[in-house]
């Protein structure tokens, strides 16, 4: 947890000292006191009304009001998103607005906004209907006009044929036929409208079957999608007109059209009426368009006004809601004039809390001041580490494993150095380290910008760990200079190489080695070792032994921290019978191996350390011969082997018996004290004379637990040391992958003497370097370093069974989703 205004103690290894405090706050100043404590952010309230449901608490009505106002703000947010209006972060409105005024303001704005939306919806619905009506008038009018022209032409054609074929008897016959068989003039009705294009064919089929073919349907497609009046969405539609005869058929057609969701519109076959209706519809469309534009402008202006104050109102509402939630955790005394609060706070924050409560009393004009008093308790306090933006991500790495127990040694202090260093041992390349450094510096430079934005999951994770990446990059540059690798290319940065080739065919596969001609290369690996036959065995030996040294050192650090834990908690049993035998066992075996590695490096001996360690167990009395590194080595090995054998029963046996003895003494002491208190005050309540811990001591359970712990440590010492060899394996893998990309991609493309091939090779090399070495290898090294800290380092001393200090703080509201 990071706090800009905290005043940490000098003991960085342990969490801040905490105290359980009780606050007695007058009701008239309760709201302001809680608000000021939220600004301070250093008091964690306990729920004194846990047995009550949320609806039975004192301030349930206020929380309901806040929930209603939050609903209104969500409505505003939806409308602003719809209108493309962003909430302003530069609001300079009235910062002294209270909850009641905000409630009235939000209610008025909501009513106005809903009224505008309703009017706009009605106007838009009318506008869409008129647009469809205009389309029907145009399309059906074109159909009637075309049909009339066709009928006139057909009639003229019939008249011309009659005139050409006429005779003297023809009029008499026609007159006789007309008189005998008079024609029945049948007037056809028609229905016009629009229907969804995908429903037009089913509509035609259903009409044909329902009327037994006694209709004539004419359809034409609308070129562009139109806004549907009901859904408000753009859809493809067809204009249709149905001709029919009879009222029964008409009712069937109307029901079928309604069933298919067709919008029907009236149409007149009179040309003069058609022209008049089209003119009237066009005029109404123009008027509605103007009215809708004015309404949208008013809507947009109102949302911009809301957006200007939105962030201020949202923050105020979140604060008020959190204040009332906190007030519901307080209990009311019998006089109903004061509220009682209990909670945890750091010891260093006592004076600040006093000042805050005094200021709240003055600002609320309360006649009585709030009372702050420390309570005695046996409850375990929360864990609070005062961190900043640099140390916070490292503490989060530790907290992801488990929250430290109160005042337990904090691995986060060492993680700041050990975590990026172990990462760099696996990632060592100062070219790749520079790339990571540039990425970390970009996040740091753009810190203010990214902090105010919502980032994706991966980008947010990378930004949150920007200082971890910075440290990993710096240590990677350092180890890369030691390995002398820049994208797998060696450089003579610290002087000329101390070696040269024995013959001109130095880089040939048959090269027998190098000869020393200068002083030893001053820093890191000699550049001539790269590419020679001796390189891989030498790097194997160097990195493997270095991994063992680092692993044994870190495991020793873990055991030392377990000693500090036991000493702080005054656990002498663990100091004498856990710390000492653990140090003896670990260093008798692997500490001795580390000593042999250092002696061999210093003396240049050719001794086989594998042989020395193996036969230290198999044949401890045999002569070492050429594998002897120093005088007295055989005697030292016998002594260390005997010490390791003694350390195992030392870890196993004494602790269960001492715990049993300690329990018996404590139980006997409690019995004497109870007897004495009963004689001193016979009227004392029986509940107070009952001992707090009167459970039976299960010796077998304790012994089995200690046996498991001993076996786990003995086997873990071996497996954990072997686990640190991942530093060697991943370092070699990273180096070899980088060398493969350089030799088999970049140099191979360079050898073709072709510009296009060279460009392709460079692109492939960059993609492989970024994708594999800078992303996948970074993630792999990060996870392995994480495992080494969580398992191999922290399991020596870190229990991680505490709980985090979670104070009431307004600064944390920005990261929480609105409920």
N, C-alpha and C positions, 0 to 999 in steps of 0.2 A: 504494500500500500504506500503510495507516495503522498506526502503532505508538504506543501511549501512552508507552512507556518509552524512546524513541529520543532521541538528543541530536544534532540536525542541526548541520552547519556553518553558518556565516553566509552561505555562497555559495548562495543559494536558486536561482540560475539554472542550476546544474549539479548533477548527481547526486553522491551521497556518495562520497568516495574509498574504494576497495575494495582488499583485499589477499588474496592466496592464501596460506593458512596450512596447516600440517601439524600434526596432533595425534598424539602417541604416548601411548596410554592403556593402563594395565595392565588385564588382562582382568577382575580382580576388581572394578574400579571402572568398567568400561566402561558397564554398563547405567545406573548412576546418573549418570554423566557425560553420556550422551546424553539422559537424562531432563531433567536440569537445563538443557542446551542447548536442549531443546525448550521449556522454560518461558521461556527468554530470547528465543528466536526471532530470532536474528541471525547464524546460521551456515548456509550452504548447502553441503551435502555433495556431493562428487563421487563417482560410482560407480567404485570401483577394481576391481570384479569384473564389468565389463560383458561379459566373454567367457564368463561362467558362466551356466548356466540357473538359474532360481529353485530347482530341486530340488537343485542341486549346492552351494548356499551353506551357510554354517556354521549359520545359525539357521533353516533350513527347517522343522525339527521344531517349534520354538516358534511359528512362524507358522501351521503346520497346527493346533496346539492352539488358537491364537487364533481361527482360522477355525471350528473346531468349537464353541467357546464363543459365537462370533457367531451361529452357526446356532441354538444354544439360546436366545439372547436374541431372535432373530427369532420363534422359536416362542412365547416368552412374550409378545412384542408382539402376535402374531396372537390369542392367547388373551385378552389384555387388551382388545383391540379388540372381540372377540366378546362379552366380558362387559360392555363399556362402562366399563372401568376406565382412567383416565388416569394416565400416569406422574407421580409427584410431583416437583416441582422444588425442594422444601424438605427433601430428604433430609438427615438428620443422622447417618447411619450411620458405621461405622468407616472413616475416610479412610485408614487405614494398612493396609488389606487388601491382600495380595499376590496375584499371579497364581495361585499354587498353591492358596491358600485359596479364591479365587473359583472355580477350576475344580471343586474338591470340592463347594462349595456349589451351583453350578449343576447339577452332575450329580445331586445329591440332590434338588433341587427339580424337575428335569426328570423323574426317575423317579417322584416323588410325583405330579406333575401328570399324567403319562401314565397312571398307575394310576387316578387319580380319573376321568380322561376315559374310560378303558376301562370302569370300573364303571358310570359314569353312562350310557354308551352301552348297555351290557347291560340295565341297569334300565329305561332308556327304551324299548328294543326290546321288553322283556317287557310294559311298561305299554301300549305301543301295540297289541301283539297282544291283550292282555286287553280293551282298549277295543273293538277290532274284534270280538272274540268276544262281548262283551256286546251289541253292536249286532246281530250275527247271531242271538243268542238272542232278543232282543226282536222283531226284524222277522220272523224265521221262525216264532217262537212266535205272533205275531199272525196270520200266514198260516194255520198249522195250526188255531188256534182258530176263525178265520173259516170255514175249510173244514169243520170238524167241525160248527159250528152250521148251516151250509148243508146238510150231509148229513142231520143229524137232522131238520131241517125238511122236507126232501124226502122222507125215509122216512115221517114222520107223514102227509104229504100222500098218499103212495101207500097207506098203511093205511086212511085215511079213504075213499079212492076204492074200495078193495076191499070194505069193509064195506057201503058204500052200494049197490054193484052185485052183491052176493053172492046165491046161490040154493042149493037143496038139493044140486044136482049139483056145485057149485064145489069143495068140499073134496076130493071123490073125484077130480076131474080134476087138481087141483093135486098131490095125493098121487101120482097116477099119473105125472104129468110129472116130479116130483121123483125118483121111483123109476127111471123110464126114462132120464132125462137129468140125472145129478147134476152140479151146478155145480163148476167148478174154482176153488179159492181161490188167487189169485195175489198174493203179497206184493211190493209195489213198494219198491225201494231209492231213496235220495235222497242227494244231495250238496249241501252248503250252503257259502257263503262270501261274499267281497266281491271285486269287480272294478272297475277304473277305468271311470268312466262312459262315456268315449269308446270303450271296448272292449266295452261290453255288447252292442251290436247285432251287431258282427262275431262275438262269441262265440255268440250265439243262432243265427246263420246257419250257422256251422261245425258246431255241435252238431246242427242239424237235418239237414244234408247228410251228416254222418258216420254218423248213426244212422238215416238214411232216415225221419226223422219219428217214430221210436219213443221220444221223450222228451217230457217236459212241463217247460217252464222258466217259473219265476215270478220276477219281479224287482220290486224296490221301491227307490226312490232314498233315500239318506241326506240329511237336510235340510242338514246343515252339513258342510264339508270335514273330513276326518279325517287324522290323521298316519299316513303309511305306515310300517310297521315297518322296511322295507328302506331306503328313501331318507330317511326322517325329515322329509319335506316334506308339507305339507297338500295333499290332492288330493280331488276329488269322486269318490265311489264309489257303487256300487249293491250291495245285498244280493240274492243270488240263491239259488234252490234248484232242483235238477234232479231230476226223478223219472224212473226208468228201470227196466228189467226185464232181468236177465241179467248174468252176470259179464263177458262180453266187452264189452258196452256200458259197463259200469262202468269198465273199464280205458281205453277210448277217451275217456270223459268226463274221467277224471283227467289223461290226457296233454294233452288240449285245454286244460283249466283251467291246467295248469302252463305251457303254451305262451303263454297270454294273461296270465300273471303274476297270476292270481287267488289270493287267500289263502283256503284251505279250512279250515273249522272243523267239529268234530263237533256233532251235534244229536240229541237224543232226542225221540221223539214221545210219551213218557210225561210227563204234566203234573207229576207229583210230582218226577220227576227233573229236569225243566226248572226248577222252582222251587228245587230244591236246588243246581243248577249256577249259576243266576243269583246266589243268595245267596253261594255260595263265591267266584265271580268278583268280586262287589262288594267282599267282604272283602279279597281279595288286591289289588284296585285301591287300596283305602284304605291298605293297608300299603305298597305300592310308592310311592304318592304321598308318604307321610311319609318313606320312605327316600330318594327322589329329592330332596326338599326339603332334607333334611339334607346330602346329597351336594353339591347346588348351593351351599349355604351354606358348606360346607368349601372348595369350589372357588373361590368368590368371595373368601373370606378369604385363601386362599393367593395368589390373584392380586393382592389389595390389598397383601399383604406384599411380593410381588415388585415391584409398581408403586412402592412406597415407596423401594426401593433401585435401581430400574431405571436411572435416569439416572446414578447414581453408578457402577454396574457398566458401563454402556455407555461412559461417558467413560474409565474405567480401561482397558477392553478396547481402545478405539481408541488410547489412548496406548501401551499395551503393544505393540500390533500395529505402530504406526508406529515405535516404538523398535527392534523387531527387524528391520523393513524397513531402517531406517537402519544398524543393525549389520551387515546383510548387504552394505552398500555399502563396508564397511571391510575392509582386508586384514590378515591375520595374519603377523607376522614369523616368521623362521625358528625362533626359540626357542619360539614358540607361547605366549608369556607377555604379549605386548602386541598391541594393535590399532593399525593405522596409518590415519589419516583425513586427507583433504585436502578443502579447501572454501574458499569465499569468505566474507568477512565485512567489514563496514565498519571503517574504521580506528578510528573513535571507540569501537567495541565491544571493543577489545583488552583493556582493563582489566577489563571486565565478564566476558569469557570466562575470563580468568585467575582471577577470584574464583570463578566457577562451577566450574571444574575443581578448585580447591583445596577447595572445600566438598564436592564429590563424593568426593575422596580421603579427607577426614576422616570423612564419613558412612559410607563403605564400609570403614573401618579398613584401608585399603590401605597397605602398607609403602613403595611407590614412588608418587610423584606423577606426574600427567600433564604432558607437555611440549608447549608451544605455541611454534611457530617459523614465521616468515614465509618464504615461498618466492619466488624470483624467477622470473618467467614472462613470455612474450610473448603469452600468450592474452589475448583481450579479456575484461575483467571484466564481470559483470552490472551492470545499471543499477538503482540504488536511490534513490528519492526518499522522504524521511522526511515523510509527510503526516499529517494528522489528519482527523477526520470532516467538517470544512469544506472543506479543500482536496482531499480524496480524489476526489470526483466530478468536479472540474475536471480532475484528472490522468487520470482514466479516459477523459474525452473525448479527450485527446491520445493516450493509449495505445491507444484503439480504432483510430486511424490507423496507429500503429506505435510500438514501444518505442524510446525515445531511445538512441542510441549512447552508450557510456560517456563521461561528462563532456561530452556534447554539450549545447548551450544548450537549456533546457527551455521549450517554449512554454506549459506549464501555468501558469507564474507570471503571464504576461500574459493568459492565457485567463480568469483569475478576474475581470478587469475588462472586457476587450474582448468576450468572448462575451456576457454579459448585456447589455452596452451596445448591441451591434449588434442583438441580439434586440429590445431596447426601441425602437430606431430604427424597426423595422418594426411594432412592436406598440403604439406610443405612445398610451396612453389611461389617464389616472390612475384612472378608474372601474374599468376592466378590471384595471389593476395592483393595485388594492386587493383585488379578488376573488382574484387569484393570491397576494397577500400573506397573506390569511386562510387559504387552503389550505396555504401553506407553514408558517405559524405553527401550524396544527393538527397537521401532521406533526411539527413540532419539539417541541411541547408533549407529544404522545403518543409521543415518541421511544422511551422505555423500554418502553412497552407493545407497540408495533409491532415493536421489535427482537427480542422474545421470541416472536413469532408467525410462522407460515408464511402469507405473503400470496400473492395471485395474481400472475401475471406483470406485469400492467399496474400494479397497486397497488404491488408491490415495486419496480418501476422508478421510479414517482413518489416513493416514500418514500426510495429511495436517492439521488435527486436533489433532496431537499428544500431543501438550501442553494443549489443552482443555481436552483431556482424562487424562492427568497427573493431572490437577487440580481437575477434577471430582473424580479421584481415591483417591487423598489425602483427600478431603472432605468426601468421602464415608467411608474411614477408620475412620475419626473423628466421624461422626455420627454413624457409626457401633459400635464404642467404647461406645458412649452414649447409644445406644440401647442395648449394650452388646450382639451382635449377630455375631457369626463366623460360616457361613453356617447354621444359625439358632440355633447354640449351644452356651449357655451362659458359660462364664468363670469368675472365681474369680481373675481377674487381679489386682484389686486395693484393695485387702484385703478380709477378710471373709464376708459372707453375714450377714446382720443385722437381718435376720429372720430365724425361724425354724418352723417345722410343729407342729401343735397342737397334733397330734396323729401319730402312726406309719404308718397308711394308708394315708400318705400325698398325694401320687399321685393318689389316688382313686378318682373316680368321685364324691363321697359324701363328699369330704374334705370341711370343713367349713371355711378354711382360714389359715393364718399364724400369728405368734406372733413375736414381736420384742424383740430380746435378746441382740443385740449389737448396737453400734453406727451406724448411717446412712451410707450406702455404699458411699464411698468417691467420685466416679466419675461414672456417668451413671446410668443405670437401674440395680437394685439389681438382681443378678442371680437367686435368689429364686422365683422371680416373674414369671419367665419362667416356663410354665407347670402347674401353679396353676389356680384355678378357677377365681381368681381375676385379672389374667393377661390381658385378652382381654378387659374388661371394663376399666381397668386402662390405657392401651395403647390407647384405643379409645379416652378417655378423654384427655390424654397427647398430642397425636399427633394432635387431632382436634384443641385444644386450641393453640398449638404451630403454627399450620398453620394459624390461625387467626392473631396471633401476627406478624408473618412474613409478611403476606399479608398487614396488615394495615401499618406496618413499611415501606414496599417498596412503597406502594401507597403514603404515606406521603413524601417519598423521591422524587417521581415523581412530586408532587405538588411543593415542594421546588425548584426543578430544573426548573419548569415553572416560578417561581419567579425570578430565576437568569437569565433566558432568557429575561423576560420582563424588568428586571433592566438593562441588557446589551444593549438591543435595545431601552432603554429609553421609554418604553411603560407604562406610569404611570396609564393609564386606566386599563390595565390588572393587575397591581400590586394591585390597590385599590379595584377593583370591580370584580376580578376573583380569584386571589390568596387568599385574606383574606376570602371571603365567602366560597370558596372551603375547606380551612383548617377548618373553623368553622363547616361546615356541616359534613365533614368526621369524625372529631374527636369528635363532639357532639354525634355521634351515635356509630361508630365503635372504635374510640379512647377510648370512655368511656367503651365499652365492653372489650377492651384490659386491661384497668385499673382494672376492676373488676376481670379479670382472674389473674392478678398479685397479687392483694390483697388477693384473695382466696387462692392462692398458699402459700403466706407468712403467713396467719393467720390460715390455715387449716380449714376454715369455711365449713359448710355443705350447704351453700346457693345454691339455684337452679338458675343459671344464665339465663336459658331459661325463667323462670317465671319473673325474674327481667326485662329483655329486652322487653318481650311481653307486660307486664302490664305497662311498662313505656309509651307505646303508648295508650293502651286501657283504663287504669285507673291510670293516673299519680298522682292523689291526694290520692289514697288509701295508707293505712299503709303497710310498707314492712314486718313487723313481723319478723319471723325467717330468712328471706332472706336479712336482713339489714347487710351490711358488715362494715360500719363505720358511725360515727355520722355525720349528715347533708347530708346523701345520698339522702333523698327525695327532699330536696331543690335543691341539685346539679342536680338531674335528671330533675326537672322542668325548671331550668335555661338552661340546655343543650338542652332540647326539644324545648324551646322557641327560642334559638339561631339557631337551625337547621331550624325552620320554617321561621325565619327572613332571613337566608342565601339564601333561594331559590329566593324570589323576588329581593334580593340584586344582585344575579348573573344575573337576567333577565333584570331588568328595567334600571339601570343607564347607562350601556354601550352604547346602541343604541342612547340615547339622547346626551351623551357626544361626540360620534363620529360625530353626525350631527352638533353639535356646533363647533367641531374642523374643520370640512370640511368648514363650513361657514366662519370661521375666516381665514383659509388658502386661500380660494377663494377671500375674500375681500383683504387680503394682497397682493395677486398676481395682483389684479386690480390696487391697488395703485402703485405698483412697475412698472407696465407696463406704467401707465400714466406718472410717473416720468421719466422713460427711454425715452419715446417719446419726452418729452420736452427737455431732455438733449441732445439727438442726433437724430434729425428728419430724418437724412439720413440712419439710421440703417435699414437693410433689414427687411421686414415684417415677414419673416420666423423666425427670431430670437426673435421677440416680441410676438410670439404665446405661451401661457402658455402650459406647458408640460402635466398638468392634469386638464382638464376642463370638466370631465364627471359629469353628474348629480348624486346627492346623492339619492339613492333609500332607503328611511327610512324603508318602509315595508319589503323590502328584507333583510335588516340588522336585523330588529326586528325578523323576522321569523328564520333567521340563529341563532340568539342568543337564541331564544326559543328552537330550536332543540338542541343547545349546552347545555343548562341548563337541559333539560329533559334527554339528554344523560348522563350528569354527575351524576344527582340524581339517575337515574336507574342504571348507571354503578357502582356507589359506592356500591350498594347492590349486583349486579351480580358479580362484580369483587371480592368482599370479599368472596362470596360463591365459586367463581372459585378457590380461593386459597385452598379450602378444598380438591382439588385434591392431594395436598401434603399428606394429611392424608390418603386418599383412596389408593393411589398408594403405600405408605409406608406399610400399613397393607397388601395389596395384595402381595407385594414382600416378606414380612416376612412370611406370611402364605404359599405361594408357596414353599419357601425354607424349611419351617418346614414339609410340606407334602412330599417333595422329600427325606428329611432325615428320617422321621419316617416310611413312607409307602414304601420306596424303600431300603434304606441302612440298617436300623435297622431290617426291615422285612427279608431281605436276610441274615443278620447276625444270626437271630433266627433259621434258618434251620440247622445250624451246618454242612453245606455241602460246600466243597470248590468250586465246580463248580457253585452252586447257588450264593455263595458269590461273585465270580468273575463276574458273569452276573449282579448281583445287583450293584457292583461297576461301571461296564461299563455303565449301564443304568443311575446311579446317575450322573456320569461325563457328559454323553451326555445331560441329562436333565438340569444339572446346566449350561453347556456351551451354549446349544441351547436356553433354555428358559430364564434363569436368567441373563446370561452374554451377550446375544445378543438381544433377543426380549425385555427383561425388560430394558436393557440399552437404546435401541432405543425408547421405550415408555417413559421412564423418560426424555430422551433428548428432545423429541418432546413436552412434557408437560411443561418442563422448558422453552423451546423456546416460547411457546404460552404465558406463564406468563410474559415473558419479552416483547414480541411484543405487546400484547393486554393490559394486566392489568397494566404494568409499563410504557411503552413508550407512551401510548395514553394520559397520563396526561400532557406531555410537548413536545413530539417529533413530529415535522411535517414531516421531512424526504422528503422534496420536492426539495432538492438541486441536484447538479450534481458533479460527481467525478473529481478530478484533474487528467488529463490524459496527462502527459508530453511526449515529444519526448525522448525516452530512448532506447539505444541499449540493456539494460539489459532485456527489455521486449520482445525482438525479439525471444529469445529461446523458449518462451511459445506459439508463434504464428505459425500457419501452413503456410508453404510456398505457396504463391499464384501463 
